[in-house]
């Protein structure tokens, strides 16, 4: 467990995500309590639909919190903003990650990961590019959707690398999230989005260096027979916790593991604010949480 200097935060959205960013905190990784009386910290201003789905937050070494999010169901951009305290935010910007691909259907669930050795941020997300990848059997409701994970890198959120493929398995994949575990290995959790027959479960893959890429051979499902999405991995003590949205049941669940091989379903042990949807779990200094707990928006 983290010492007295640290706590855990969870960024998420509720309902249709138009009211923006919500935050919850936890001291043990199990009980999560809404901050700001459950009200939004930031209202979305960019994108076709001005949504703020799937908010992913990552703290830089200088203490700046960077956030990206899904701005629309059909955008070719993702939203971006930064903050020093998670309360006061910069002007929101659109990062044009797929504007060079006119046929791109979407940019879903962008995630941030800071690679300390290279001092570089990786931004990765799911996009469907029709005809670009191996076709898979899909249900009628998901016809035409066949996602893969793409990425850009940046050091300053002003200049970005060219968009490239990040993860290209033999299934439709969304909701990738990366965690550096206690051994220094990188663990990536992804959702198998195949719909015919439906998978809708979470898998993992691991590597030592992010620039080497993740093996496309993934684990067996780490979640159960329910449909799960929006994985949020977090290191709690020596255990890897993965929180996820049981979106058909309208509630949140979790699994945990000490060895990344054997996973225990602890959905009955975790509690989240009502209506919590896909977000990110991350640790912060207790001083950051103290300011958040005393803040109340109008």
Secondary structure as GFF3:
##gff-version 3
##sequence-region A 1 298
A	DSSP	beta_strand	6	13	.	.	.	ID=ss1
A	DSSP	beta_strand	22	26	.	.	.	ID=ss2
A	DSSP	beta_strand	33	34	.	.	.	ID=ss3
A	DSSP	three_ten_helix	36	38	.	.	.	ID=ss4
A	DSSP	beta_strand	53	59	.	.	.	ID=ss5
A	DSSP	beta_strand	65	70	.	.	.	ID=ss6
A	DSSP	beta_strand	78	83	.	.	.	ID=ss7
A	DSSP	beta_strand	93	95	.	.	.	ID=ss8
A	DSSP	beta_strand	108	115	.	.	.	ID=ss9
A	DSSP	beta_strand	120	128	.	.	.	ID=ss10
A	DSSP	three_ten_helix	140	142	.	.	.	ID=ss11
A	DSSP	beta_strand	147	154	.	.	.	ID=ss12
A	DSSP	beta_strand	164	167	.	.	.	ID=ss13
A	DSSP	beta_strand	173	180	.	.	.	ID=ss14
A	DSSP	beta_strand	186	192	.	.	.	ID=ss15
A	DSSP	beta_strand	201	207	.	.	.	ID=ss16
A	DSSP	three_ten_helix	210	212	.	.	.	ID=ss17
A	DSSP	beta_strand	229	236	.	.	.	ID=ss18
A	DSSP	beta_strand	239	246	.	.	.	ID=ss19
A	DSSP	beta_strand	251	257	.	.	.	ID=ss20
A	DSSP	beta_strand	264	265	.	.	.	ID=ss21
A	DSSP	beta_strand	277	285	.	.	.	ID=ss22
A	DSSP	alpha_helix	286	294	.	.	.	ID=ss23
###
